[in-house]
Amino acid sequence: MSKIEQSNFERDIIKKYRKELWSPFIKAIKKYNLVNEGDKIAIAMSGGKDSLLLAKLFQELKRHPLMDFEIEFISMDPGFSNDNLKLHFGNAELLDIPLNIERSNIFEVIGKIAEDYPCYLCARMRRGYLYKMAQEKGCNKLALGHHFDDVIETTMMNLLYAGSIKTMLPKLKSQNFEGLELIRPMYLIKEKDIIKIMESNGLEAMNCGCELQACRVSSKRNEVKQLIKDLKIKSEDVDKNIFRAMENVNLDSVVRWIYKDEEHNIYEDYDK
């Protein structure tokens, strides 16, 4: 994709894939109150397809403002290979995204302390680094590129493998970085539609960039992804129902739950 063709990508967001990308992006912002007047939002750029689309969505939102806000595009290099760095910077330049990137040694650290299962710790460390970058730039929000499929897969992974009912939230306040809030504006966008706009524009995005696991997605997430895919063959709305389930929790039918670190159960006031 040439420099000139970046306009095709931008036009596709607003026109060709408006229903699949732009409309759910705006719906999530309004439904979950993700962007407010005077916000300064750090857009986390991992180099992957999701964060590339997130950046372009916010650039379009600045051109069609719902309110006045500022954006910063931040990225951290945890130890990417030269090829991945070249791809990362190249895509940012092609799509006219002014990238602020800082170097860290996260891959090196993780390789020493978590050789067997590095992904979880790596994600937490990278998230913390991005929070720090956002705070240093005076931002009050950090936007991540998690999408609809990430939400339902996380929901199912917690249910099947952790024995808990939890999901990704569209926004949450940071516990370690005062005044910062994490937001997920692509909460209602499906992964297949992100892939469509990337492929139709001939844009190759970086995967996780991991030098430790060769970018393997966890086997558990792959299992859940395939499970949902198989279930959708028989029931087309399975994915939507998983998503809706987390918005339709009936505490009258739940034995035990935790709210603000306090445990509750259905039998507390049973005799009353």
Buried (B, 14 or more C-beta within 10 A) or exposed (E): BEEEBBEBBBEBBEEBBBEBBBEBBBEBBEEBEBBBEEBBBBBBBBBBBBBBBBBBBBBBBEEEEEEEBBBBBBBBBBBBEEEBBEBBBEBBEBBBBEBBBEEBEBBEBBBEEBEEEBBEBBEEBBBBBBBBBBBEEEBBBBBBBBBBBBBBBBBBBBBEEEEEEEBBBBBEEBEEBEEBBBBBBBBBBBBEBBEBBBEEBEBEBBBBBBBBBEEEEEEBBEBBBEBBEEBEEEEEEBBEEBBEBBEEEEEEEEEEEEEEEEEEEEEEEEEE
